[in-house]
Structure formats: structure tokens, C-alpha cells
Amino acid sequence: MYNPNSLGKSLRLKRKALGLTLIELESQMGLSSSTISMVETGTFRSPSFSTLTLFGAFYNMTLIELMKMIDFPDQKTKEYIKSHE
């Protein structure tokens, strides 16, 4: 089932809206295209803070905004979100 609030799906839609391929985003963000793909497809269920920070900087989103979209946040992520609400 499609979840419009899913982190990966949201980031993929943002990339596609900008007309960027994975390779183009890789060169602009500094993350490998394989890492970007794993985040977009949900293979990384809870990406690291540093990975989320790179996505946030590129898409002009806060870390909290991105973290709230994670489908299966780990305990550290849940605690971080709770402490910043």
C-alpha cells in the first residue's frame, strides 16, 4: 500500500520533481547513488542522522521533518523526535 508520508517515497518524488537522476543527485549531494536508492526504496528503514542531514540540506527540510517520515524509526530516532517536539 502506498504511504504518502513515507520518507523514501517523499524523497524520490522530490528528486523526480527536480528532474534529477540518481547519478545527478549523487554528484550534487555527496552521497552515493546506491545509498540514495536504498533510502528512496526503503531498504534503509532508519537512515543515519548524517544521511538525513544531507537530504535535509539539499531539499531544504529540517532533520525533524525528515525523521517524522521514517516508516520504522529506531528507538534513538523516536527519542530525538520526542525531545524536539
N, C-alpha and C positions, 0 to 999 in steps of 0.2 A: 504494500500500500504506500502511496506517495505521501510523504510528510513534508509540507511546505516549510516547516521550521527546522528541518534537518540542516546541520552545518554544511555537510558536503554538497548537498543539492543546492543550497543557497549560494555557496561559493562558486559552484560550477555555473549557475545561472548568471552570476555577476561577471564571471570571466567571458562567457559567451556573449553577454550584452555588450561587452567592450570589444568583441570581435577578435579575441586573443586565442591562440592555440596554447597547448601546454608548454611547448618549446618557447614560445614568445613570452609567456608568463614566467617561465624558468629564468630567462635572461634578465627580466625586469625585477623579479623578487629575490633572487639568490637562493631559491630552493630548487632541488632537482625536480624535473618533470615527473619522475616516479613518485616522489613524496607528495607533490601536488595532486596527482592522480589518486593516490591512496587516501588522501583526505577527502577529495571530492566523491569517491566511490564508497566511503565509509569503512575502508579497510583499517584506517586508524580511527578507532572508536573514540579515543580521547587523546587528541594531539597534545604535544608538549606546549608549555607556555611560550617558549621561544618561537615555535612554529606558528602558533596563534597570533603572536605579536607581529610576525612578518605579514601574515594575511591582513591583520588589522591595519597596519601601516599602509599597505598597498590599497586596500578597499576603503580606507578612512572609517574604520569601525573600532570601537573600544574592545579591549580584551573581555570585558564583562558581556558585551553584546554577543561576541563570538561564543563564549563559554556557555551562555544560556541556550545556544542552538545545538549543543552536543547531545546526541541521542542517548548515549550511555556514559554519563560523566563518572569518573572515578571519585573516590572519597575526597582526595585533595582538591579536585575541581569543585565539588559540591561545597566544601568548606570555604573556598576562596569566594565563590559566588555569594554565599550566605553572609560572609563578613563584609561584603561591599554593597549590600542592598540597603 
